[in-house]
C-alpha cells in the first residue's frame, strides 16, 4: 500500500534520490530510486512522471560506455514507472521508444548488440510496456510517416531476436512485442476499433515493412521443429494478421491510383509505399511463394496447435484477401482440406467449422467462385490419383486421401460435376480399386477352423455403439497404415452421400462383374456407398442437401444383394477335404466358379471338371475374404435401411445362416456378426428372437432343400445354426425337419454322413440344454440298448443302474430263493396256483386302453431316433464319423 499519496509528499521523498542519480549513475542509485517509487501512489507518480523519468533517460543518453547491469537496472526502473502511469504526449512516446530501442543496437556492427539475455528481455518488456502506456488516441498519432525509420529499426531488431536468439523466452517476448507494435495485441482495450481512414493510414505505413516481416517470419516458421510450437504459433499469427491487414480487399479497393505526397522529408518519403495495382500483384506473387513454403512445413508439423493455427491462417487470408492473393487460393484450400481428417479432434472440428463457413459465405477468389476452384482442384487430383496411389508411401497416401476427403466435404453435391465426367470417374474408381487390393497370402485364414460349437446367442445391446463401423481387420498390398483404410471408407461414404448413387452403384457393379480381380474391392466400395447414402456418420456441411430417398435406397440394396447371394458369388471354394470336395464336385451348377488361381488373378473352373487344377491357398483366401466382405455388406445394408430391411429379411437370412455354420472360422464369425447387425436394425432382442420369429420360413426352406440335397449341400448348416441359437420352443417346429434329416441320412449315409452327424450333434446338445432332467433319457437308453443287445452281443456294465436300495436287495434274495427251489424241484401246488394267478395283472378300471403304452415325450422320441442312427455309424470306416457317433451316445 502506498505511503505517499500526494505529489507534494512524493516529491519531497523522490527529489534527493533523483538528484543523486543525475549526479552519479550507479546501479545502487537506480535501485534506491525504484525502492522509493514502490511507496508512491500511481496518481502521484503520474503527476511526477517526467520528473522521475529525467534521471533515468539522462543515464541512458549519457555518452560513453556503460555497464550492462546499469542499463538493465535503468530499463527495469523505467518499465516500472510506465506500468504505473500513462504517456500522454506524442513527443515523449516517440523519444522513449527511440531510447529503449537504442539499448539493443550496436552502431559499429549495425546489428543487435551482443548484450546479456537479461538486458535483451528487459528492453523488450520495456518497449511493450511503453506502447501499452500510451493514453487514448496518442497511440495512433505515434504511427505517422515520420516514425517510419525508428519503427522499422525496432521491428528489424525484434525480428532479429526472434530468428537468431537461442533463448526461447526472448524469442517469445520479441514476438509478443512485435504484435504490440503492429497493433495486434490481444488486450481488450488496446487498441480500440479503427475506422476506415485509420485502417488505410496504418496499412500504408505497415506496407513498407511487409517484405521484411513476411520473409523473416517465414524463416522462423519453417525453422527447426525443436524450437517449440509456441514460437511457431506466434509467428504464424503475426504473419497472417499482418498480411490480411495490409492486403485486405476492403482497403485496397479504396486506394487511389495517384499517390498523395506526404509532408515529410524526402528520405522518409522514399520509404513510403503506394498500394496500387502493380504493387499488389507483385507483392501477391512473392507472398504466394512464402505461403506455399509455410503450408508445406506447417501442414506436417507434429504439434496440433501449430496445425490449428494454419487453419486460422487459411480462413483469415481467404476471407479478407481473396482478390489480392488470387494465386494463393489453391494452396490455401489444399492446406485446409488436407487437415479435414487430422489426427487431432480440435483441428478436425475447426476445419469443419471453416469449411461450413466457406460453404455458407460463397467466397469468390478473383473472378471465380470458391466452388469452381475446388472443382478444378478435384479434377486435377482425380486425374493424378492412380499415379499417386501407386508411387507414394503410406504418409503420402494419407495426405493425398485427406486432401480428396476435404474436397468432397467442401464441394458437397457439386462433386457430381466431376463424377459425370466418365474419364474422371474411371480414374477415381481405378485409384480406389487399386489401393484397396487385399493381401490374401496369409495361410492362417484357411487353416483356422470352427471346431467347437460355442453358443452364439448374445444381446445386440452389448455390441459396439456404431456396429456398421466394426469390420474384420484386413491387410492390403499397397499400404499398412490402418488410418488409410479409414480414410478410404470415409471417401466412399461421402461419394455415396453427395454423389449420384445410381451412377456410382452401376459403375462399381460393372467392375464387380467384370473381373474377379476387382470383385473384393468393388464390394467394399459398394458397402460404403450405401452406408454413406444413408447418412450414417457423415457430417453434412451443406444443409440444403437432401439424402437419398429410402425407397430408392432399398431398391439399390436389393439389386446388390441379388448379386452378392447369387450362386457364382456366394458358394465359393474355401477349404479342401476329400469328402467335401466329393460333394462339391457333384453339384450340378455349371455357372459355379472355383475362383482365383495365382496371387493376383483368378481362373474360372467348373466344379464338375476333375481334371482342372485345385484352388490354391491364395485363391481360397481370396474367396474367404470375398464372402466376408459381402456378409459385412449385408450387415451395413441392414443398418442403412433400418426397419425397412425387414422387407428384405426373407431373401438374406437363410444364406447368412448358411455361412454362420461354415467350417471356416473367419466366415462363421463375420456371418454371426452380420446376424447381430440384422437384429439391431430390425428390432430383434437377440439371435434367438430373430430365429424363433422367422423359424417357419427357415424350416420351410430347409425342408424343400433337403429334397434336392445335391443342389443345396449346405442345408444342414442352417438347421445346425438354428439349434445352437434357439430354445425349446423351436423343437415342435423342427420335429418334422429332423425326421427329414434322418431320412436323408439313411439315403446318403455313405456320402454325406459327416455333415449330418454335425447336425445331430447340435440337436443332442440342444436337447441336453433345453431339457436338463436326464432321468428319462437314461432309462430310455438302457431300454434301447437292451433291445439292441442281441445284435451287439454286449451290454456295457456302466449302463446299469448304479443306485441300489434295501428293498431291491430283499426282492433280489426272495427271487433267488424261489428260483433255487424251482431248480431243486421243490415246487408245491400252492406255488403253481399263485404263479398262474400272478400271470394276470390287475386292470385299472379307468384305463380304456390297457394294452397301449403311453406316448413318449417328443424330445425322448427324437433322441431315440437319433441314437438308432448313431449306433449304425459306430462301424463306419471314417474315424471322424465313428467318434461323432460315440459322442452322441455320450450326450444321451
C-alpha positions, 0 to 999 in steps of 0.5 A: 500500500502506498505511503505517499499519496500526494505529489507534494509528499512524493516529491519531497521523498523522490527529489534527493534520490533523483538528484543523486542519480543525475549526479552519479549513475550507479546501479545502487542509485537506480535501485534506491530510486525504484525502492522509493517509487514502490511507496508512491501512489500511481496518481502521484507518480503520474503527476511526477512522471517526467520528473522521475523519468529525467534521471533515468533517460539522462543515464541512458543518453549519457555518452560513453560506455556503460555497464550492462547491469546499469542499463538493465537496472535503468530499463527495469526502473523505467518499465516500472514507472510506465506500468504505473502511469500513462504517456500522454504526449506524442513527443515523449512516446516517440523519444522513449521508444527511440531510447529503449530501442537504442539499448539493443543496437550496436552502431559499429556492427549495425546489428543487435548488440551482443548484450546479456539475455537479461538486458535483451528481455528487459528492453523488450518488456520495456518497449511493450510496456511503453506502447501499452502506456500510451493514453487514448488516441496518442497511440495512433498519432505515434504511427505517422510517416515520420516514425517510419525509420525508428519503427522499422529499426525496432521491428528489424531488431525484434525480428532479429531476436526472434530468428537468431536468439537461442533463448526461447523466452526472448524469442517469445517476448520479441514476438509478443512485442512485435504484435504490440507494435503492429497493433495486434495485441490481444488486450481488450482495450488496446487498441480500440476499433479503427475506422476506415481512414485509420485502417488505410493510414496504418496499412500504408505505413505497415506496407513498407515493412511487409517484405521484411516481416513476411520473409523473416517470419517465414524463416522462423516458421519453417525453422527447426521443429525443436524450437517449440510450437509456441514460437511457431504459433506466434509467428504464424499469427503475426504473419497472417494478421499482418498480411490480411491487414495490409492486403485486405480487399476492403482497403485496397479497393479504396486506394487511389491510383495517384499517390498523395505526397506526404509532408515529410522529408524526402528520405522518409518519403522514399520509404513510403509505399503506394498500394496500387495495382502493380504493387499488389500483384507483385507483392501477391506473387512473392507472398504466394511463394512464402505461403506455399513454403509455410503450408508445406512445413506447417501442414506436417508439423507434429504439434496440433496447435501449430496445425490449428493455427494454419487453419486460422491462417487459411480462413483469415487470408481467404476471407479478407484477401481473396482478390489480392492473393488470387494465386494463393487460393489453391494452396490455401484450400489444399492446406485446409482440406488436407487437415479435414481428417487430422489426427487431432479432434480440435483441428478436425472440428475447426476445419469443419467449422471453416469449411461450413463457413466457406460453404455458407459465405460463397467466397469468390477468389478473383473472378471465380467462385470458391466452388469452381476452384475446388472443382478444378482442384478435384479434377486435377487430383482425380486425374493424378490419383492412380499415379499417386496411389501407386508411387507414394508411401503410406504418409503420402497416401494419407495426405493425398486421401485427406486432401480428396476427403476435404474436397468432397466435404467442401464441394458437397453435391457439386462433386457430381460435376466431376463424377459425370465426367466418365474419364474422371470417374474411371480414374477415381474408381481405378485409384480406389480399386487399386489401393484397396487390393487385399493381401490374401497370402496369409495361410492362417485364414484357411487353416483356422477352423470352427471346431467347437460349437460355442453358443452364439446367442448374445444381446445386440445391446452389448455390441459396439455403439456404431456396429456398421463401423466394426469390420474384420481387420484386413491387410492390403498390398499397397499400404499398412497404415490402418488410418488409410483404410479409414480414410478410404471408407470415409471417401466412399461414404461421402461419394455415396452421400453427395454423389449420384448413387445410381451412377456410382452403384452401376459403375462399381457393379460393372467392375464387380462383374467384370473381373474377379480381380476387382470383385473384393474391392468393388464390394467394399466400395459398394458397402460404403456407398450405401452406408454413406447414402444413408447418412450414417456418420457423415457430417453434412456441411451443406444443409440444403442437401437432401439424402437419398430417398429410402425407397430408392435406397432399398431398391439399390440394396436389393439389386446388390444383394441379388448379386452378392447371394447369387450362386457364382458369388456366394458358394465359393471354394474355401477349404479342401477335404476329400469328402467335401470336395466329393460333394462339391464336385457333384453339384450340378451348377455349371455357372459355379466358379472355383475362383482365383488361381495365382496371387493376383488373378483368378481362373474360372473352373467348373466344379464338375471338371476333375481334371482342372487344377485345385484352388490354391491357398491364395485363391481360397483366401481370396474367396474367404475374404470375398464372402466376408466382405459381402456378409459385412455388406449385408450387415451395413445394408441392414443398418442403412435401411433400418426397419425397412430391411425387414422387407428384405429379411426373407431373401438374406437370412437363410444364406447368412445362416448358411455361412454362420455354420461354415467350417471356416472360422473367419466366415462363421464369425463375420456371418454371426456378426452380420446376424447381430447387425440384422437384429439391431436394425430390425428390432430383434432382442437377440439371435434367438428372437430373430430365429424363433420369429422367422423359424417357419420360413427357415424350416420351410426352406430347409425342408424343400432343400433337403429334397434336392440335397445335391443342389443345396449341400449346405442345408444342414448348416442352417438347421445346425445354426438354428439349434445352437441359437434357439430354445425349446420352443423351436423343437415342435417346429423342427420335429418334422425337419429332423425326421427329414434329416434322418431320412436323408441320412439313411439315403446318403449315409455313405456320402454325406454322413459327416455333415449330418452327424454335425447336425445331430450333434447340435440337436443332442446338445440342444436337447441336453440344454433345453431339457436338463432332467436326464432321468428319462433319457437314461432309462430310455437308453438302457431300454434301447440298448437292451433291445439292441443287445442281441445284435451287439452281443454286449451290454456295457456294465456302466449302463446299469443302474448304479443306485441300489436300495434295501428293498431291491436287495430283499426282492433280489434274495426272495427271487433267488430263493424261489428260483433255487427251489424251482431248480431243486424241484421243490415246487408245491401246488400252492406255488403253481396256483399263485404263479398262474394267478400272478400271470394276470395283472390287475386292470385299472378300471379307468384305463380304456386302453390297457394294452397301449403304452403311453406316448413318449415325450417328443424330445425322448422320441427324437433322441431315440431316433437319433441314437438308432442312427448313431449306433449304425455309424459306430462301424463306419470306416471314417474315424471322424464319423465313428467318434461323432457317433460315440459322442452322441451316445455320450450326450444321451 
